[in-house]
């Protein structure tokens, strides 16, 4: 590359664009490192947006970028990309270099999450300080609104958006969510900017003033009713979103940690319905919105909204997170718990004296989970619980939820896995349980609503039920939840620190660290503030240990018991079949009836071992549920007795509940539930032409096809004669019907589907079937007979005649015996 002094910025960008299409990644990164080191910020400023788009892809998904989500550790480009994007690598060096010069980069509002976009178009600035003092108002109207972000915010915004932006990836590429470059990169940024040990490393660059300048305040003429309601920071002493010149150096560095977390939370968790968005708005925002609408309605000539502009009245976002998205959110949750748990013991206390000497990072750790994540994650999980498909992929959502409600797992303390099973939840976590009460109770109710509609015979679904029951059965956790519910149900007159019923919500603008409650706030107020802040002032709270939910748990226990019996029956049947089909199954000596196979569970890869695990998981889930809800053993025994072992045998012989329609059987809702949970099933059997059955494992494929052609030729040529022979009423006719008119497979008196019933109404034509000669069992028997004949000095031709004669005599004997049995 030419010397920096000889090249203009426009030529630099043009050359980099050409190199991006012609040179390999390693060479491009090496040249970019030289450019970042040698060029001044004024010239790097022009290439920064292009470089970010090249790495993470465009916000509209047209440009894919480096495909970080498909870069695996075994690929050659993995280490190159990770070294370049490392938190202390060249890319972040470029970000800090531009940050020191206070450059701004625009992000169109149309690329923001749906609720935020709708709120801004409505005229209300969202609560999150990430959007304060950032809006740019062009003359073309609200449709082209944009945010002016500093380099660090711009970079993190693109990093977070690349996870949820739909992109046209090449076909055939598979995503491994746990070890791809994107997942590892997010993990490294979290560990760097939210360290569990030490402080955040300082920025290697700073301007001549020693800090990043704060944006200028917006003019009062800005037509946003929400603007001005929120202060830029209520925690003046420590942290503001953009630190001022006189702030201490430690506080200046914390803003990067806060910004990183705000971007991740807003982009990954800020997706929900209009109704939920309006419920989550703070009272100040609701009042501002009302004033704005009243002022607009009082105007004699209201301006028309731009065509297609989204408003809160019309906004509905069809957002469906992917499994990879949920796993990254779980990574965020786990790290935030570890980050918060690394708080020094003397700072855990809520006394004012303890906070007066706390560093900005320690103060950040103390409030990070409640102020940043709780509200948005609750809504995110609630959306997933209600909209996720009823399959095993829900495990990602489930584990994210369980990770959040178990912060004691991420304290860094080493525990013995054997003693950890029965270790009680430490009492110090009681306040966390109380301040996150809905995370335990409301989402548990949502899980119940899901699980009663899933197939619990499937081992993956049974495992999820066991996981939830095991978590809630931890000693001392149930008592903490009950205490939280008691605090919420306390009468209103016990509250002393409020004049009217407006409870705190997690975000009221400015730094999230600022919304700290007074130290004297009692536990009752904290719990009520949490519930009303998430569910609204008019919420109808359902107790987790109340009568209604207890009835739902009893219903679940009944479903679990039924699924457990079904799994045990299938496991026993599989073991029996496996014992019968041992060595001789290769020769077809075992069970050759494919109609006995069970297919009532989800997926076709279930084996007897899987059903044994299902039975084990459901057994332990029953024990844990009885422990959680303190169910009477006598009541549980009676419930099991009502199901009875006899019911299992009856259900195995009964069809699912259905009604007779014009074209056959029609399943009812009860019948669908019976099939889903494996309680009843249709007998699945082959009901077509036996000659056209799939080739079995105990048959020779070449012989099956050859013998089918031979028998088809004979049947086509002598079909009329065979039909005439079988129609005779004498002994020869009966003998012909024995050999030529075998019964159609499955032609029993069972209730069948309409198509099969019409097929069976056709009269089967007499035909010759010699497919049995292709069976390894028959071939082995013939070989043994010929060997025996050779030992007895009987030639092959004579042996063949003896075999044919024996077959004819065997048929004559069966025909005579059949006639005698009919006469009796």
Rosetta blueprint (number, residue, H / E / L):
1 X L
2 X L
3 X L
4 X H
5 X H
6 X H
7 X L
8 X L
9 X H
10 X H
11 X H
12 X H
13 X H
14 X H
15 X H
16 X H
17 X H
18 X H
19 X H
20 X H
21 X H
22 X H
23 X L
24 X L
25 X H
26 X H
27 X H
28 X H
29 X H
30 X H
31 X H
32 X H
33 X H
34 X H
35 X H
36 X H
37 X H
38 X H
39 X L
40 X L
41 X H
42 X H
43 X H
44 X H
45 X H
46 X H
47 X H
48 X H
49 X H
50 X H
51 X H
52 X H
53 X H
54 X H
55 X H
56 X H
57 X L
58 X L
59 X L
60 X L
61 X L
62 X L
63 X L
64 X L
65 X L
66 X L
67 X L
68 X H
69 X H
70 X H
71 X L
72 X E
73 X L
74 X L
75 X L
76 X H
77 X H
78 X H
79 X H
80 X H
81 X H
82 X H
83 X H
84 X H
85 X H
86 X L
87 X L
88 X L
89 X L
90 X H
91 X H
92 X H
93 X H
94 X H
95 X H
96 X H
97 X H
98 X H
99 X H
100 X L
101 X L
102 X L
103 X L
104 X E
105 X E
106 X E
107 X E
108 X E
109 X H
110 X H
111 X H
112 X L
113 X L
114 X H
115 X H
116 X H
117 X H
118 X H
119 X H
120 X H
121 X H
122 X H
123 X L
124 X L
125 X L
126 X L
127 X L
128 X L
129 X H
130 X H
131 X H
132 X L
133 X L
134 X L
135 X E
136 X E
137 X L
138 X L
139 X L
140 X L
141 X L
142 X H
143 X H
144 X H
145 X L
146 X E
147 X E
148 X E
149 X E
150 X E
151 X H
152 X H
153 X H
154 X H
155 X H
156 X H
157 X H
158 X H
159 X H
160 X H
161 X H
162 X H
163 X H
164 X H
165 X L
166 X L
167 X L
168 X L
169 X L
170 X L
171 X L
172 X L
173 X L
174 X L
175 X L
176 X L
177 X L
178 X L
179 X L
180 X E
181 X H
182 X H
183 X H
184 X H
185 X H
186 X H
187 X H
188 X H
189 X H
190 X H
191 X H
192 X H
193 X H
194 X L
195 X L
196 X L
197 X L
198 X L
199 X L
200 X L
201 X L
202 X L
203 X L
204 X L
205 X L
206 X L
207 X L
208 X L
209 X L
210 X L
211 X L
212 X L
213 X L
214 X L
215 X L
216 X L
217 X L
218 X L
219 X L
220 X L
221 X L
222 X L
223 X L
224 X L
225 X L
226 X L
227 X L
228 X L
229 X L
230 X L
231 X L
232 X L
233 X L
234 X L
235 X L
236 X L
237 X L
238 X L
239 X L
240 X L
241 X L
242 X L
243 X L
244 X L
245 X L
246 X L
247 X L
248 X L
249 X H
250 X H
251 X H
252 X H
253 X H
254 X H
255 X H
256 X H
257 X H
258 X H
259 X H
260 X H
261 X H
262 X H
263 X H
264 X H
265 X H
266 X H
267 X H
268 X H
269 X H
270 X L
271 X L
272 X L
273 X L
274 X H
275 X H
276 X H
277 X H
278 X H
279 X H
280 X H
281 X L
282 X L
283 X H
284 X H
285 X H
286 X H
287 X H
288 X H
289 X H
290 X H
291 X H
292 X H
293 X H
294 X H
295 X H
296 X H
297 X H
298 X H
299 X L
300 X L
301 X L
302 X L
303 X L
304 X L
305 X L
306 X L
307 X L
308 X L
309 X L
310 X L
311 X L
312 X L
313 X L
314 X L
315 X L
316 X L
317 X L
318 X L
319 X L
320 X L
321 X L
322 X L
323 X H
324 X H
325 X H
326 X H
327 X H
328 X H
329 X H
330 X H
331 X H
332 X H
333 X H
334 X H
335 X H
336 X H
337 X H
338 X H
339 X H
340 X H
341 X H
342 X L
343 X L
344 X L
345 X H
346 X H
347 X H
348 X H
349 X L
350 X L
351 X L
352 X H
353 X H
354 X H
355 X H
356 X H
357 X L
358 X L
359 X L
360 X H
361 X H
362 X H
363 X H
364 X H
365 X H
366 X H
367 X H
368 X H
369 X H
370 X H
371 X H
372 X H
373 X H
374 X H
375 X H
376 X H
377 X H
378 X H
379 X H
380 X H
381 X H
382 X H
383 X H
384 X H
385 X H
386 X H
387 X H
388 X L
389 X L
390 X L
391 X L
392 X H
393 X H
394 X H
395 X H
396 X H
397 X H
398 X H
399 X H
400 X H
401 X H
402 X H
403 X H
404 X H
405 X L
406 X L
407 X H
408 X H
409 X H
410 X H
411 X L
412 X L
413 X L
414 X L
415 X L
416 X L
417 X H
418 X H
419 X H
420 X H
421 X L
422 X L
423 X L
424 X L
425 X L
426 X L
427 X H
428 X H
429 X H
430 X H
431 X H
432 X H
433 X H
434 X H
435 X H
436 X L
437 X H
438 X H
439 X H
440 X H
441 X H
442 X H
443 X H
444 X H
445 X H
446 X H
447 X H
448 X H
449 X H
450 X H
451 X H
452 X L
453 X L
454 X L
455 X L
456 X L
457 X L
458 X L
459 X H
460 X H
461 X H
462 X H
463 X H
464 X H
465 X H
466 X H
467 X H
468 X H
469 X H
470 X H
471 X H
472 X H
473 X L
474 X L
475 X L
476 X L
477 X H
478 X H
479 X H
480 X H
481 X H
482 X H
483 X H
484 X H
485 X H
486 X H
487 X H
488 X H
489 X L
490 X L
491 X L
492 X H
493 X H
494 X H
495 X L
496 X L
497 X L
498 X L
499 X L
500 X L
501 X L
502 X L
503 X L
504 X L
505 X L
506 X L
507 X L
508 X L
509 X L
510 X L
511 X L
512 X H
513 X H
514 X H
515 X L
516 X L
517 X L
518 X L
519 X L
520 X L
521 X L
522 X L
523 X H
524 X H
525 X H
526 X H
527 X H
528 X H
529 X H
530 X H
531 X H
532 X H
533 X H
534 X H
535 X H
536 X L
537 X L
538 X L
539 X L
540 X L
541 X L
542 X L
543 X L
544 X L
545 X L
546 X L
547 X H
548 X H
549 X H
550 X H
551 X H
552 X H
553 X H
554 X H
555 X H
556 X H
557 X H
558 X H
559 X H
560 X H
561 X H
562 X H
563 X H
564 X H
565 X H
566 X H
567 X H
568 X H
569 X H
570 X H
571 X H
572 X H
573 X H
574 X H
575 X H
576 X H
577 X H
578 X H
579 X H
580 X H
581 X L
582 X L
583 X H
584 X H
585 X H
586 X H
587 X H
588 X L
589 X L
590 X L
591 X L
592 X L
593 X L
594 X H
595 X H
596 X H
597 X L
598 X L
599 X L
600 X L
601 X L
602 X L
603 X L
604 X L
605 X L
606 X L
607 X L
608 X H
609 X H
610 X H
611 X H
612 X H
613 X H
614 X H
615 X H
616 X H
617 X H
618 X H
619 X H
620 X H
621 X H
622 X H
623 X H
624 X H
625 X H
626 X H
627 X H
628 X H
629 X L
630 X L
631 X L
632 X L
633 X H
634 X H
635 X H
636 X H
637 X H
638 X H
639 X H
640 X H
641 X H
642 X H
643 X H
644 X H
645 X H
646 X H
647 X H
648 X H
649 X H
650 X H
651 X H
652 X H
653 X H
654 X L
655 X L
656 X L
657 X L
658 X E
659 X E
660 X E
661 X E
662 X L
663 X L
664 X E
665 X E
666 X E
667 X E
668 X L
669 X H
670 X H
671 X H
672 X H
673 X H
674 X H
675 X H
676 X H
677 X L
678 X L
679 X L
680 X L
681 X L
682 X L
683 X L
684 X L
685 X L
686 X L
687 X L
688 X L
689 X L
690 X H
691 X H
692 X H
693 X L
694 X L
695 X L
696 X L
697 X L
698 X L
699 X E
700 X L
701 X H
702 X H
703 X H
704 X H
705 X H
706 X H
707 X H
708 X H
709 X H
710 X H
711 X H
712 X H
713 X H
714 X H
715 X H
716 X H
717 X H
718 X H
719 X H
720 X H
721 X H
722 X H
723 X H
724 X H
725 X H
726 X H
727 X L
728 X L
729 X L
730 X L
731 X H
732 X H
733 X H
734 X H
735 X H
736 X H
737 X H
738 X H
739 X H
740 X H
741 X L
742 X L
743 X L
744 X L
745 X L
746 X L
747 X L
748 X L
749 X L
750 X L
751 X L
752 X L
753 X L
754 X H
755 X H
756 X H
757 X H
758 X H
759 X H
760 X H
761 X L
762 X L
763 X L
764 X L
765 X L
766 X L
767 X L
768 X L
769 X L
770 X L
771 X H
772 X H
773 X H
774 X H
775 X E
776 X H
777 X H
778 X H
779 X H
780 X H
781 X H
782 X H
783 X H
784 X H
785 X H
786 X H
787 X H
788 X H
789 X H
790 X H
791 X H
792 X L
793 X L
794 X L
795 X L
796 X H
797 X H
798 X H
799 X H
800 X H
801 X H
802 X H
803 X H
804 X H
805 X H
806 X H
807 X H
808 X H
809 X H
810 X H
811 X H
812 X H
813 X H
814 X H
815 X H
816 X H
817 X H
818 X H
819 X H
820 X H
821 X H
822 X H
823 X H
824 X L
